[in-house]
Amino acid sequence: MQLSVVILAAGQGRRMNSDLPKVLQPLAGAPLLRHVVDAVRALAPAAIHVVHGHGGERVRAALPDPDLDWVLQAEQLGTGHAVRQALPHIPDEHGVLILYGDVPLIEAATLRRLAVPAARGSLALLTADVADPRGYGRIVRDPHGRIAKIVEERDADADQRAIREVNTGLLAAPAGTLRRLLDGVRADNAQREYYLTDVVGLAVADGIVVDAIEAPSTVEVMGVNDKCQLAEAEAALRQRRARALMEAGATLADPARIDVRGEVRVGRDVFLDANVVLEGRVTLGDRVRIGPNCCLRDVTLGADTQVHANCVLEEAIVGEDCRIGPFARLRPGARLHARVHVGNFVEVKNSELGEGSKANHLTYLGDATVGRDVNVGAGTITCNYDGQNKWPTVIGDAAFIGSGAMLVAPVRIGAGATIGAGSTITANTPAGQLALARAKQVSVEGWERPAKATSDAKAARIADSLGTNAEPPKK
């Protein structure tokens, strides 16, 4: 049986107290809805239908995936009504898996288990046993232990509210069966809404088997309705991803203080210190070490590379056995070959550094191509921007750039050339030669450094500068 997925994502989320639609609230760097979509893609469904309503255009813009079918729920008349909007797009012979855009931690393995009974013609619910069932619909069973119905909390009596087995909202059924059951749902409840959960009682009355699939953990079925629950989901996902890194072979100094906000691949014996943030697609080779308080986004690091404390790396490719930081920044387009050193307060943007080259202190390299075994002295800047255009700097192999040099692009430094400290280079320099470009040093005979004025003299000078009628400030 082919599987179609319906994700309900039309809620406004008033309890978020936010202008952002609830399903777009960020969790580990991605919208809540993105996490649900990624989970169901692992099942390779025939179609994914997203029912949207409040802030629908923003929701669609945030997830422009071409394989998503967007279904509008113009009126918010309950979950049953929302599913009805999607069913015309689904053939009767498909199984239907219904999820929620604000339940982001559900895993693909659990969804596979939930979808199995639908292939047999049954209706299946994902249930959970929770210590505090407040806010959930209760699973009511008959004397034989079979599911009889679901009662929403606002409609439950005292005995029903004491039940700890709850409905998570996730459901699977054959499309034709679900369509027929939804036709029998009525809005005769406290909210005057069409509850999807009412199909359970109708299925029982119609002799349809209702299976309960218990969730492996309450974390997976955690709903996110306010910022407190969003923070709880963030902590749970952080723990899950930290465990995955450790199972892959990484050592974490403190698993509670690492944030994974994307896809991370690690080699053997990788070490991550406290407060490391990994965003986007990050690949860390064998024996890579990341120091504390570093942020890496869309970065590849070769084996044996070390990133010292307080570095920011984004959209960069770093070769093997490099040393970066502390307090270094690699900006988009930075590419470092093997054994490159980029030290403290060095910034590299859209530049390539050849094997064995070093820029260890207080340097900016922008739009530069640096050869092999180049030494870039402290305080060197490639002056690449003229206010309108970016211009390249090319530094040949084995060149030596003295401290405090200004390389005014476009400019080419020859292989093996030496640039004297403090030089401002505005023209190409020959290979193997020393280039100096300094203003002539002058000594002024008889010059005296200004003496520090006394407080009275200073006050008088201030009064004089303000005009003859001004009085000196009072002490």
N, C-alpha and C positions, 0 to 999 in steps of 0.2 A: 504493500500500500504506500502510495506517495504521501508525503507529509507537507502540509501547509501550516505556516506559523502566523498567528495573529498576536501582535503586541499592542496592548492598550496604553496609549500615551497622550490622552486628551485632557487629563486633569490640570487644573490651574495651580494647585499647591499653595493655597493661601497661607498655610502655616509656615511656609518658608520665609514669609515677609520679604519677598524679593521680586524685582521686575523680570527676572529670568524665569521662563517656564520650568516647572519642577523637573521634567525629564532632562533638562539641559544643565541642571546643577552639576558642578564639577566633582568627580570622584577620581582620585589618582590621575588628575590631568586630563580626564575625558568625561563627556557628559554621561549621566546615569544611563541614558538610552543606548549609548554606544556599547556599554558593557553587556547589555542584554542582547543586542544585535550580534556581537562577536561570539557570544555563547551559542546562539542558535545556528550560526553559520557552520559550526563544527558538525551539525547534523546533516548538512547538505540538503536542506529542504527544497521542495519544488518552488516555493514562493514565500516571501516574508511580507506580510501586510501590516502596516503601522497605522493604527487609528489615531488621528490627531484632532485637536480642537483648539484649546486655548494656546495662543502664540504659535499657531500652526506653521506660519511662514518662516518664523525663526527656527522652529524645530527642523523643518525640511532643509533650510539653508545650512544648518549645523551638521546634517548627515546627508550629503549629496550623493550617496551611494546609488549607482544605477540599478541595483538589484532590489531596491526597496519599493514596494507598492504603497503609496500614501492614500489613506481612506479618511475622508472628512466626517467627523461627528459634529454636525452643526449645533445640535442641542444636546446638553449634558443630561441625559435621562437614565443614567445608570450603566452598569457593566454589561447587562444583557442587551441593552439597546446598542451599545458600542460594538459588540460582537456581531449583531445583526447587520451593521453597516458593511462589514467585511465579507460576510458569507456569500453574497452574490458573486464574488470574485473566485470562489472556491468550488470545484466540482464535488458532487456528492460522494464520489468514490475515494476522495482523499481523506486522510486522517487530519484532524485539526489540533494543534497545540496552542493553547492560549496562555500568554505571559503578560507581565506588567512592566512598563518602562521604569517604574520606581522600585523594582526588586532586582538590583544590579549584580548580586553576588551568586546567582544561580549558576551551577556548573553543567557542562554539556553531558556528563555521565548521568546526572540526575534526570535531565530532560529525556535522555534515551530510555531510561527505565519508565518514565511517565508515559512515553509514546507507545510502548509495546502493547498495553491492553486495547488501545484504540484499533490496532490492526486486527484484533480478535473480535471487534464489534462491541467492546465494553466502553463504559465511561470511566475515566480514571481521574482521581483527585490527588494532588500532592498535599499531604497533611503533616502536622508537626505536633509533638507533645511539648508544651511550654510551661514554665513555672508561673508566668504571669500572662494569662490569656486575654487581658483587657484589650479591646479594640478589634479582636478577631471574631470571625464567625465560628460558631461551635459545631463540631461534628456530633450529630445525634444518632445513636445506634439503636437498633431494635433489640428485643430480648435475646436474640440469637447472635448478637455481635455484629450484625451486618449494618452498613450505613443506611440510615432511613432518610435523613435530610440534613441540611445545613441551616442554622438559625443565626442571623446577624445579631450582634450584641444588643443593638437598640430595640430589637424585637424579642429578645430572649427573656424568659422568666428566671427566677432566682436559682432553680435547680440547673437550668441550662447554662447559666453564667458560671456555675461552678465547674463545668467540664473543662479539662485542660487540653484535650485533643482539638486542634483548631484547623480551619481551612486556610491554606496559604494563598488561595486564589488561583493557583496554576492548575490547569485542567486539560485533559485530552479526550477526544471522542471522534467517532466517524462523522464526517461533515454532514451527511444526509440525516443521521440521527440527531445531531445537534440542531440542525435547522428546524426539524419537526418539534423538538422539545422547546426551543425558544418561541415558537409560535404559541405555545401554551402558557408562557410566563405573563403574569399580570402585575400591575403596579399597586397592589393592595397592601402597602406596608407604610411604616412611619415616614419614609422619605418620598413616597409616591414615585419610586424609581423601579426600573425593570432590573431585578437582580439576576445575574448570571447563575448564582448559587441555587436559584429556585429550580434549575433543570435537574438537580439531584433528586429532589422529592418526586418530580414528574417521571424521571427515569425509573425510580423504584416502583412507582405505581404502575408503570408500563411493563414491568418485568425485565427491565434492562439491568444487567449486572453493573454494579458500581464498585470499582476497586479503589482501595486506599493505598497509595504509595507513600511510605513515610520518608520524609526528607532526612538525609544523613546528619544534618546539623541545622540548628536554628539560624546560624549565620547565613547559610545559603538563601533562606527565605525572608531575610530581614527586609522589611519595607522601609523606605526613606521618605518621611513626611515633613520633617523639620530639620533645622540646622544641627540640632543635637544628634538626631539619628544619622545625619550625614557624616558627622564626626565619628560616630561609632562604626559606620560602614568603612570609613577611611582607615580606622585602626585595624579593623578585621582584615581588610584587603592588604594592608601593609604587612600584617603578620603572615598571611597566606603567601605573599610574594617573597618575603624574606625566607620562609621555609623552602620555597621552590629553589631559590638561589643556593641555599645550603645543601639541599639534596643534589644539586648539580655540581657541587664540589667547592663552592666559594666559602670562605671563612668571613663571618661578619663580627666585627668587634662588639656590636650591640644590635641584635636583630630588631629591637624596638625603635632604633633610631636610624632607619634607612627608608627612603621613599623610592619606590619603583613606579614610574608613571609612563610606562611604555613596554617595549619588548627588549629583554636583556638576554644576551647569550654570553656565558662565561666559560673560559677554559679551566684547566686544572690549577688548583692552588692559588686562585685569585683571593686577594685580601681586600676587604672594604672596611674602612674605619667609620667612626660615628658620624652621623649627620650627612651622609652622602645621598645626593638626589640624582636619580637616573631617569632621563626623560627620552621619549621617542624610541628610536632604534639604537641600542648600544651594544657593541661587541667588545668583549675584554678577552685578550689572549691569555695563554698560560702564564701564570706567575705575575700577572699585573697586580700592582698595589696602588690603591687609591687612599690618600690621606684624608683627614677629617675635614668636614665643611666644604666639600667639593660638589660642584654641579656639572653633570655631563649630559648633553642633549645631542642625539644623532651623531654619535662619535664611535670610531673604531680605534682601538688601541692594540698595538702589536705585543707579542710576548715579551715579558721581562721589563716592560715600561713601568715607570713609577711616576705617579702624580702626587706631589706633596700638598700640604694643607692649603685650603682656601683658594682653590683654582676654579675657573669657569671655562669649560670647553664646550663649544657648540659647532655642529656641522664640520667636524675636523677629522682628518685621517692621520693617525700617528703610527710610525713604524716601530720596529722592535728595539728594545733596550734604550728607550729615550728617557730623559729626566725633565720633568715639567714642574715649575713652581719652586717654592711656595708663592702664592699671590700672582699667578700668571693667568693670562686670558688668551685662549685660542678662539678666534671668531670664525664665522663661516668662510670656507674656502682655504683654511689653513691645512697644509699638508707637510708633515715632518717625516723625513726618511729615517733610517736606522741611526741610532746613537746620537741623535740631536739633543742638545741641552737648551731649554728655554727657561730662564730663571725668574727671580722675583721681580714683579712689576714690569714684566715684558708682555706686550700685546702683539699678536700676529693675526693679520686679516688678509684673506685672499692671497696668500703667499706660500711659496714652496721652499723648504730648507733642505739642502742636500745632506747626504750622509756625513755624520761627524761634525757638522757645523754647530756653533754655539752663539747664543745671545743671552748672556747670563744676568744682566742688570738693566733695569730702567730704560727699555728700548721699545720703539714702535716700528714694526715692519708691515707695511701695507702695500699691496699690489707689487710684491717683490719676488724675484726668482733668485735664490741664493744657492750657490754651488756647493761642492763638497769641501769639508774642512775649512770653512770660513769662520773667522773670529769677529764677532760684532761687539765692539766695546760699549761700555756703559753710557747711557744717555744718547745713543744714536737714534736718529729719526729719519725715515724715508718720507720726504715731503711730497706726497703723491697727489695732493688735491689742490687745484688752482682756483677753486671757487665755482668751477663749471664742470671740469672733467677730471677723471682719475688717470694718472700716468704711471708707467711701469719703471721699476728700478731693477737692473740686472747686475748681480755681483758674481764674478767668476770664481772658479775653484781656488782655494787656498789664499784668498784675499784676506787682508787684515785691516779692519776698520777701527781706527782709534776712537777713544772715548769722546763723547760730545760732538760727533760729526753730524752734519746736516746734509743728506743726500737729496738734492732737489731734482725730482723726476720731471721729464724722462732723462735717465742717466744710466750709463753702463760703466761698471768698475771692472777693469781687466783682471784676468786670472793672475794670482800672485801679487797683485798690487797692494800697496800699503797706503792708507789714508791717515795723515797725521791728526792727532787729537785736536779737537776744536775747529776742524776745517768745515767750510761750507762749500760743497762740491756741486757745481752747476754745469759741468761739461764732462764728457767721457774721459776716463783716465786710462793710460796705456797699461798693458800687462807688465808685471814685474817691476814697476817703478813706484817711487814715493811721490805722493801728491799732497801738497800743502796749499791751503787757501784760508789764510788768516789775515786779519787786519794788523797793521804794523803796531808793535808794542811801543808805547810812549811813556816816559817818566817825566813828571812835571816838578822841576826843582823849586823848592821854597813853598810848595803847597802845604797847607795845614788842614788837618781834619777839623771840622766844626766842633767846638766844645759844647757840651750839654749845658743849656741855659738853666740858671737858678729859677725857682718857682716865681719869684718877684719879676725877674727879667722876662720870663716867658709870659706872665700875665700882662706886662706892659706892652710886649710885642703884639700880643693878641688884641689889646685895646687899640693900639696904633693902627693895626690892619683894619679894624672896624670903623675907624674914624675918630676925630679929635674929641667928639662929644661923648664917646663911649667910656664908661668906667671899667677899670680892671675887675675881673671877677673877685668876689669876696673869698677869703681863705675859709 
